[in-house]
Amino acid sequence: MSRSKGCIPCKYRRKKCDEQKPLCAACIRNVLICAWGPSSDPKGRVTTASPEPVSFSRTRPSSGSNATASIKHLYSGVPDPHSLIQGPGSLHPQLRQSQAAFLYSFFLEKAAQTVSIRDERSNPFIHVLAPMALQSDMILHTILAFSGVVLLQGSTSDIAHAVWEQYAQALRSLKFNLTKYTQGEGHLAIHVLLTCLLLCALEVWNTDTQDRGLLHFTAAQQVVSTAEAFCSGSPSFSLAAELYSYIISLLPSCLDESAGFSFSGVDFTFNALMRHHTPFFGVLCGCAFSLLRLIPDVYVVSTAIHDAHQSGKTAPTEHYLSRQRLLGLVQIWMPEALDEEGKYCGLIYRLALLALLEIDAGVESTTIDPTSSYRRQLVANMTHLLRSLPVDSNYSTILCWPLAVLGSYAEESQHRDIILKYLFHMARKYRQGNMYQTIQLLRMIWDSPHLRRKGPRCLQAAMEAQGYRIMFT
């Protein structure tokens, strides 16, 4: 193996490098910051959905020059979070510890990209959140804990103790800053908001079975309006608002307002995103912004009509009118992403919404459902799109929800196999606990005719049966 192609630390130490990016085995073993020179190009991407194990590395398509220029302009006066040649310790005192520095490096090189459909050059988790972390111990502890949880999923590591110490430090910092916030320091709202949202993501990654992620998100709900008042138009609020919008729009699949949870914040943050558009917009919602904001309304209407049918009643007229309005919006929707993979991802979301808006005809198990063949076609269309959207695509990180919805309606074994295989490769790629949970949930649904008759409540009913809630974020 040519030494000239190795990472910078291995070349400096004159050690053999296995060239595994972004972290080689030697740097992991010696807890070093694995940095790469400009001549070290990432290995080729997977271009088709393959049954072979998929690499955890993310594809990074090129960004527009305007977005890149805007990012440089916004942060020209902020320390570069990629300053690994001097060492992270020069950026923040906490990073002088080797394990903390290692987790920070892992966040920049890998963990931050697992939660973004944007490439590295326009990823706000790198260009907005990392610089904020260098000025806030609370956010720094949180991203280090998140980075460590991503690293630890599916593997054992000597760094586990350091990861959970960072998690404990993040919680202590959050408690302290919440106290200051309630005493009138409203400028802390954006830091508290981002911390709560990232802790929510951390719990989802860590196979949450005790609603810890939902508790963190509920805390975020309490500060989002104040954060907008203090930071409207800033890249930090744009990132927080989009992460918040993405999470809350998918929550109706695992709980409803009868459980005491309010979805009133959906329009607030989506409208805020439209008012305060920044170059970082689209980190999660970019492929189907207008569809994501419809999801809560689709669930309200579809579950109301389904429940009325199940009880042998007729739903109020306004529900049918709302259904027709939503169905029209979904049917005329056009892809919002400019690249092909983004278009395919948006179309998969569209298919999921169409499946939810179809009305089941009968309540008896022997009744033939005339919508069954239509939903079967929707599922078939989705499997065709998956063949054009490789798991290595950035967009696969947001496919858990539509795969769960369409998968719950899958009837043919070949469709189920395709969905399971894709989800399994996603779980292997991102090491995200809720993806493994989704696989188990779909298998439970497919084995239970009773659950399949629950219609749009199918996923919630399966979660209740297994005893814990899954957030599809």
C-alpha positions as CSV (number, residue, x, y, z in Angstrom):
1,M,0.0,0.0,0.0
2,S,1.4,3.4,-1.0
3,R,2.2,5.5,2.0
4,S,1.6,8.7,0.0
5,K,-2.1,7.9,0.0
6,G,-2.4,7.5,3.7
7,C,-3.8,10.0,6.2
8,I,-1.7,12.8,7.6
9,P,-1.0,11.4,11.1
10,C,0.1,8.0,9.6
11,K,2.4,9.7,7.1
12,Y,3.8,12.0,9.9
13,R,4.4,8.9,12.1
14,R,5.7,6.9,9.1
15,K,3.1,4.2,9.8
16,K,1.2,2.0,7.4
17,C,-2.3,3.4,6.8
18,D,-5.3,1.2,5.7
19,E,-6.8,4.3,4.0
20,Q,-10.3,3.7,5.5
21,K,-12.0,7.1,5.5
22,P,-12.8,9.2,7.3
23,L,-11.1,7.3,10.2
24,C,-8.4,4.8,9.6
25,A,-7.8,1.9,12.0
26,A,-4.4,3.2,13.2
27,C,-5.9,6.6,14.3
28,I,-8.9,4.8,16.0
29,R,-6.5,2.5,17.8
30,N,-4.2,5.3,18.9
31,V,-7.0,7.9,19.5
32,L,-5.6,10.4,17.0
33,I,-7.2,13.0,14.8
34,C,-7.5,11.3,11.4
35,A,-7.0,14.1,8.8
36,W,-6.6,13.7,5.1
37,G,-4.7,15.8,2.6
38,P,-6.4,17.2,-0.6
39,S,-5.0,14.4,-2.8
40,S,-6.7,11.7,-0.8
41,D,-10.0,11.3,-2.6
42,P,-12.8,9.3,-1.1
43,K,-13.4,5.8,-2.5
44,G,-16.1,5.3,-5.2
45,R,-19.7,5.4,-4.3
46,V,-22.3,2.6,-4.7
47,T,-24.5,3.5,-7.6
48,T,-27.2,0.8,-7.2
49,A,-29.1,-0.8,-4.3
50,S,-27.1,-3.9,-3.7
51,P,-27.6,-6.9,-1.4
52,E,-23.9,-6.6,-0.3
53,P,-23.1,-4.7,2.9
54,V,-23.0,-0.9,2.3
55,S,-20.2,1.3,3.5
56,F,-21.0,3.7,6.3
57,S,-19.3,6.5,4.3
58,R,-21.6,9.2,2.8
59,T,-21.7,10.3,-0.8
60,R,-21.0,14.0,-1.0
61,P,-22.3,15.5,-4.3
62,S,-21.0,18.9,-5.3
63,S,-22.8,22.0,-4.0
64,G,-23.6,25.1,-5.9
65,S,-20.9,27.8,-5.9
66,N,-23.3,30.4,-4.6
67,A,-24.1,28.4,-1.4
68,T,-20.5,27.8,-0.8
69,A,-19.6,31.4,-1.2
70,S,-22.4,32.5,1.1
71,I,-21.2,30.1,3.8
72,K,-17.6,31.5,3.6
73,H,-19.0,35.0,3.8
74,L,-21.2,34.2,6.9
75,Y,-18.4,32.5,8.8
76,S,-15.2,34.3,7.6
77,G,-14.6,35.5,11.2
78,V,-15.3,32.2,13.0
79,P,-12.6,29.6,13.8
80,D,-12.6,26.9,11.1
81,P,-14.1,23.8,12.7
82,H,-11.9,21.7,10.4
83,S,-8.6,23.1,11.8
84,L,-7.2,19.6,12.6
85,I,-3.7,20.4,11.5
86,Q,-3.1,22.6,14.6
87,G,-5.3,20.2,16.6
88,P,-8.8,20.7,18.1
89,G,-7.2,21.6,21.4
90,S,-6.3,25.0,19.9
91,L,-10.0,25.6,19.2
92,H,-11.4,24.9,22.7
93,P,-9.9,23.8,26.0
94,Q,-12.2,20.9,26.3
95,L,-10.7,19.4,23.1
96,R,-7.2,19.2,24.6
97,Q,-8.3,15.8,26.0
98,S,-7.5,13.1,23.4
99,Q,-10.9,11.3,23.6
100,A,-12.9,14.6,23.3
101,A,-10.7,15.6,20.4
102,F,-11.3,12.2,18.8
103,L,-15.1,12.6,19.2
104,Y,-15.0,16.1,17.7
105,S,-13.1,14.9,14.7
106,F,-15.5,12.0,14.3
107,F,-18.4,14.5,14.4
108,L,-16.9,16.6,11.6
109,E,-15.9,13.8,9.4
110,K,-18.8,11.4,9.8
111,A,-21.5,11.9,12.4
112,A,-22.6,15.4,11.2
113,Q,-23.1,14.0,7.7
114,T,-25.5,11.2,8.9
115,V,-28.2,13.7,9.8
116,S,-28.0,15.9,6.6
117,I,-29.2,15.5,3.1
118,R,-26.8,18.3,2.2
119,D,-23.2,17.7,1.2
120,E,-20.3,18.6,3.5
121,R,-19.7,22.0,2.0
122,S,-23.3,23.2,2.7
123,N,-24.0,21.1,5.8
124,P,-25.1,23.4,8.7
125,F,-24.3,20.8,11.3
126,I,-20.6,21.4,10.3
127,H,-20.7,25.1,9.3
128,V,-23.2,26.4,11.9
129,L,-23.4,24.0,14.8
130,A,-19.7,23.2,15.1
131,P,-18.7,26.9,15.4
132,M,-21.4,27.5,17.9
133,A,-20.1,24.5,20.0
134,L,-16.7,26.3,20.2
135,Q,-18.5,29.1,22.0
136,S,-20.9,27.1,24.1
137,D,-19.8,24.2,26.5
138,M,-23.4,22.9,26.5
139,I,-23.6,22.5,22.7
140,L,-20.0,21.1,22.6
141,H,-20.8,18.4,25.2
142,T,-24.0,17.6,23.2
143,I,-22.3,17.2,19.8
144,L,-19.5,15.1,21.4
145,A,-22.1,12.9,23.0
146,F,-24.1,12.6,19.8
147,S,-20.9,11.8,17.9
148,G,-20.0,9.1,20.4
149,V,-23.5,7.5,20.3
150,V,-23.2,7.2,16.5
151,L,-19.7,5.7,16.9
152,L,-20.8,3.2,19.5
153,Q,-23.9,1.8,17.7
154,G,-23.3,-1.8,16.7
155,S,-19.8,-1.9,18.2
156,T,-17.9,-1.9,21.5
157,S,-15.3,0.7,22.2
158,D,-13.0,1.8,25.0
159,I,-14.3,5.3,24.4
160,A,-17.8,4.5,25.8
161,H,-17.1,5.9,29.2
162,A,-16.0,9.2,27.7
163,V,-19.1,9.3,25.5
164,W,-21.5,8.9,28.4
165,E,-19.5,11.4,30.5
166,Q,-20.1,13.9,27.7
167,Y,-23.8,13.0,27.7
168,A,-24.0,13.6,31.5
169,Q,-22.1,16.9,31.1
170,A,-24.6,18.0,28.4
171,L,-27.6,17.3,30.6
172,R,-26.0,19.2,33.5
173,S,-25.3,22.1,31.2
174,L,-28.8,22.0,29.9
175,K,-30.3,22.1,33.4
176,F,-28.1,25.1,34.3
177,N,-28.9,27.0,31.1
178,L,-32.6,26.3,31.4
179,T,-32.5,27.9,34.9
180,K,-30.9,31.0,33.5
181,Y,-33.4,31.0,30.6
182,T,-36.3,31.0,33.0
183,Q,-34.8,33.8,34.9
184,G,-35.0,36.1,31.9
185,E,-32.0,35.3,29.8
186,G,-33.9,34.8,26.6
187,H,-30.8,35.0,24.4
188,L,-30.0,31.4,25.6
189,A,-33.2,30.1,23.9
190,I,-31.4,29.2,20.6
191,H,-28.7,27.3,22.5
192,V,-31.3,25.4,24.6
193,L,-33.3,24.7,21.5
194,L,-30.5,23.2,19.5
195,T,-29.3,21.2,22.5
196,C,-32.7,19.7,23.1
197,L,-33.2,18.8,19.4
198,L,-29.7,17.2,19.2
199,L,-30.4,15.2,22.4
200,C,-33.6,14.1,20.8
201,A,-31.7,12.8,17.8
202,L,-29.2,11.2,20.1
203,E,-31.9,9.2,21.8
204,V,-33.4,8.1,18.5
205,W,-29.9,6.8,17.4
206,N,-29.5,5.0,20.7
207,T,-32.6,2.8,20.2
208,D,-34.8,4.8,22.6
209,T,-37.6,2.7,24.2
210,Q,-38.5,5.1,27.1
211,D,-39.6,8.2,25.3
212,R,-36.5,10.2,26.2
213,G,-36.3,11.6,22.7
214,L,-39.9,12.8,23.0
215,L,-39.2,14.4,26.3
216,H,-36.3,16.4,24.9
217,F,-38.5,17.5,22.0
218,T,-41.2,18.6,24.3
219,A,-38.7,20.8,26.1
220,A,-37.7,22.2,22.7
221,Q,-41.3,23.2,22.1
222,Q,-41.2,25.5,25.1
223,V,-38.4,27.6,23.7
224,V,-38.8,27.7,20.0
225,S,-40.9,30.9,19.8
226,T,-38.4,32.7,22.0
227,A,-35.5,31.5,19.9
228,E,-37.2,32.9,16.8
229,A,-37.8,36.2,18.5
230,F,-34.1,36.6,19.4
231,C,-32.5,34.9,16.4
232,S,-34.9,35.2,13.5
233,G,-33.0,35.2,10.2
234,S,-29.8,33.7,11.6
235,P,-28.3,30.4,10.2
236,S,-28.5,29.0,13.7
237,F,-32.3,29.5,13.9
238,S,-32.7,28.2,10.4
239,L,-31.0,25.0,11.3
240,A,-33.0,24.6,14.6
241,A,-36.3,25.5,12.8
242,E,-35.8,22.9,10.1
243,L,-34.7,20.2,12.5
244,Y,-37.7,21.0,14.7
245,S,-40.1,21.1,11.6
246,Y,-38.8,17.7,10.4
247,I,-39.3,16.0,13.8
248,I,-42.7,17.4,14.5
249,S,-44.1,16.7,11.1
250,L,-43.3,13.0,11.5
251,L,-44.6,12.6,15.1
252,P,-48.2,11.9,14.2
253,S,-47.1,8.4,13.0
254,C,-46.3,7.5,16.6
255,L,-48.7,9.6,18.7
256,D,-51.7,11.9,18.3
257,E,-53.3,14.8,20.1
258,S,-55.4,12.5,22.2
259,A,-52.2,11.6,24.0
260,G,-51.9,15.3,25.1
261,F,-49.3,16.3,22.5
262,S,-49.9,19.4,20.4
263,F,-48.9,19.8,16.8
264,S,-49.6,23.5,16.8
265,G,-46.0,24.4,16.2
266,V,-45.8,22.8,12.7
267,D,-47.0,25.9,10.8
268,F,-45.0,28.2,13.0
269,T,-41.6,26.8,12.2
270,F,-42.4,26.0,8.6
271,N,-43.5,29.6,8.1
272,A,-40.4,30.8,9.9
273,L,-38.3,28.8,7.5
274,M,-40.0,30.5,4.6
275,R,-39.5,34.0,6.1
276,H,-35.9,33.5,7.0
277,H,-34.4,31.6,4.1
278,T,-30.6,31.0,4.5
279,P,-28.0,29.2,2.3
280,F,-28.3,26.3,4.6
281,F,-32.0,25.7,4.0
282,G,-32.9,22.1,3.0
283,V,-30.7,20.1,5.4
284,L,-33.6,17.7,6.1
285,C,-36.8,19.0,4.4
286,G,-35.2,20.1,1.1
287,C,-36.6,17.3,-1.1
288,A,-40.3,17.7,-0.1
289,F,-40.7,20.8,2.0
290,S,-44.4,21.4,1.1
291,L,-45.3,17.7,1.6
292,L,-43.7,17.4,5.0
293,R,-45.8,20.2,6.4
294,L,-49.0,18.4,5.2
295,I,-48.3,15.2,7.1
296,P,-50.0,16.2,10.5
297,D,-53.2,17.3,8.6
298,V,-53.1,14.1,6.5
299,Y,-53.0,12.0,9.7
300,V,-55.8,13.9,11.4
301,V,-58.2,13.5,8.4
302,S,-57.3,9.9,7.5
303,T,-57.5,8.6,11.1
304,A,-60.8,10.5,11.6
305,I,-62.4,9.0,8.5
306,H,-61.0,5.5,9.2
307,D,-62.2,5.5,12.9
308,A,-65.7,6.5,11.7
309,H,-65.7,3.6,9.2
310,Q,-64.5,1.2,11.8
311,S,-67.4,2.2,14.1
312,G,-69.9,1.9,11.4
313,K,-70.5,5.6,11.2
314,T,-70.1,8.3,8.6
315,A,-67.4,10.9,9.2
316,P,-68.4,14.6,9.2
317,T,-68.5,16.3,5.8
318,E,-65.7,18.6,6.7
319,H,-63.3,15.6,7.0
320,Y,-64.1,14.5,3.4
321,L,-63.7,18.0,2.1
322,S,-60.3,18.3,3.9
323,R,-59.3,14.9,2.4
324,Q,-60.2,16.1,-1.1
325,R,-58.2,19.3,-0.6
326,L,-55.1,17.4,0.8
327,L,-55.4,14.8,-1.9
328,G,-55.4,17.5,-4.6
329,L,-52.3,19.2,-3.1
330,V,-50.4,15.9,-3.0
331,Q,-51.5,14.8,-6.5
332,I,-50.4,18.1,-8.1
333,W,-47.1,18.3,-6.1
334,M,-44.0,18.5,-8.2
335,P,-40.5,17.6,-7.1
336,E,-38.7,20.4,-5.3
337,A,-35.1,19.1,-5.4
338,L,-32.9,19.9,-8.4
339,D,-31.0,16.7,-8.4
340,E,-32.4,13.3,-9.5
341,E,-31.9,11.5,-6.1
342,G,-33.7,14.4,-4.3
343,K,-36.6,14.1,-6.8
344,Y,-36.9,10.3,-6.2
345,C,-36.9,10.9,-2.4
346,G,-39.7,13.5,-2.7
347,L,-41.7,11.2,-4.9
348,I,-41.5,8.4,-2.2
349,Y,-42.9,10.9,0.4
350,R,-45.7,11.6,-2.1
351,L,-46.5,8.0,-2.4
352,A,-46.7,7.6,1.4
353,L,-49.1,10.5,1.7
354,L,-51.3,9.1,-1.1
355,A,-51.4,5.7,0.7
356,L,-52.6,7.4,3.9
357,L,-55.3,9.4,2.2
358,E,-56.9,6.4,0.6
359,I,-60.1,5.4,2.4
360,D,-60.7,1.8,3.5
361,A,-64.2,0.7,2.5
362,G,-65.2,-1.8,5.1
363,V,-64.8,-3.0,8.7
364,E,-65.1,-6.7,8.5
365,S,-62.0,-8.9,8.0
366,T,-63.7,-10.6,5.0
367,T,-64.6,-7.4,3.2
368,I,-62.7,-6.8,0.0
369,D,-61.0,-3.5,0.1
370,P,-61.2,-1.8,-3.3
371,T,-58.3,0.5,-2.3
372,S,-56.0,-2.5,-1.8
373,S,-55.0,-2.8,-5.5
374,Y,-54.3,1.0,-5.6
375,R,-52.1,0.8,-2.5
376,R,-50.4,-2.2,-3.9
377,Q,-49.5,-0.1,-7.0
378,L,-48.2,2.7,-4.7
379,V,-45.9,0.2,-2.9
380,A,-44.8,-1.2,-6.2
381,N,-44.0,2.3,-7.5
382,M,-42.0,2.9,-4.3
383,T,-39.9,-0.2,-4.8
384,H,-39.0,1.0,-8.4
385,L,-37.9,4.3,-7.0
386,L,-35.7,2.6,-4.4
387,R,-33.8,0.9,-7.2
388,S,-32.9,4.4,-8.5
389,L,-32.0,5.8,-5.1
390,P,-29.0,4.0,-3.7
391,V,-28.6,3.6,0.1
392,D,-25.3,5.5,-0.2
393,S,-27.3,8.6,-1.3
394,N,-27.4,11.5,1.2
395,Y,-31.2,11.3,1.0
396,S,-31.6,7.8,2.4
397,T,-31.1,9.3,5.9
398,I,-34.7,10.7,5.8
399,L,-36.4,7.6,4.3
400,C,-37.3,5.8,7.5
401,W,-40.8,7.3,7.8
402,P,-42.1,6.8,4.2
403,L,-40.7,3.2,4.2
404,A,-42.5,2.5,7.4
405,V,-45.8,3.9,6.1
406,L,-45.7,2.2,2.7
407,G,-44.2,-0.9,4.2
408,S,-47.2,-1.3,6.6
409,Y,-49.4,-1.5,3.4
410,A,-47.1,-3.9,1.6
411,E,-48.9,-7.2,0.8
412,E,-46.6,-9.0,-1.7
413,S,-43.6,-10.8,-0.4
414,Q,-41.2,-9.4,-3.0
415,H,-42.2,-5.9,-2.0
416,R,-41.7,-6.7,1.6
417,D,-38.3,-8.2,0.9
418,I,-37.1,-5.1,-1.0
419,I,-38.3,-2.8,1.8
420,L,-36.6,-4.9,4.5
421,K,-33.3,-5.1,2.6
422,Y,-33.2,-1.4,2.0
423,L,-34.0,-0.6,5.7
424,F,-31.3,-3.1,6.8
425,H,-28.7,-1.5,4.6
426,M,-29.8,1.9,5.9
427,A,-29.4,0.7,9.5
428,R,-26.0,-0.8,8.7
429,K,-24.9,2.5,7.1
430,Y,-26.1,5.0,9.7
431,R,-26.0,2.8,12.8
432,Q,-29.3,4.3,13.7
433,G,-31.3,2.4,16.3
434,N,-34.8,3.4,15.2
435,M,-34.1,1.9,11.7
436,Y,-33.6,-1.6,13.3
437,Q,-36.7,-0.9,15.4
438,T,-38.7,-0.1,12.2
439,I,-37.7,-3.5,10.7
440,Q,-39.0,-5.3,13.8
441,L,-42.2,-3.2,13.7
442,L,-43.0,-4.0,10.0
443,R,-42.4,-7.7,10.7
444,M,-44.9,-7.5,13.5
445,I,-47.5,-5.8,11.3
446,W,-47.1,-8.3,8.5
447,D,-47.6,-11.2,10.9
448,S,-50.9,-9.6,12.3
449,P,-54.0,-9.2,10.2
450,H,-55.5,-7.3,13.2
451,L,-52.8,-4.7,13.0
452,R,-53.1,-4.3,9.2
453,R,-56.8,-3.5,9.6
454,K,-55.9,-0.4,11.7
455,G,-55.2,1.6,8.5
456,P,-53.4,4.9,9.3
457,R,-53.3,3.9,12.9
458,C,-51.4,0.8,12.0
459,L,-47.9,2.0,13.1
460,Q,-49.2,3.4,16.4
461,A,-51.1,0.2,17.2
462,A,-48.0,-1.9,16.6
463,M,-46.0,0.4,18.9
464,E,-48.6,0.0,21.6
465,A,-48.5,-3.8,21.1
466,Q,-44.7,-3.9,21.5
467,G,-44.7,-1.5,24.5
468,Y,-42.6,1.4,23.2
469,R,-42.8,4.3,20.8
470,I,-40.5,4.8,17.7
471,M,-39.7,8.2,16.3
472,F,-39.1,7.9,12.6
473,T,-36.7,10.9,12.5
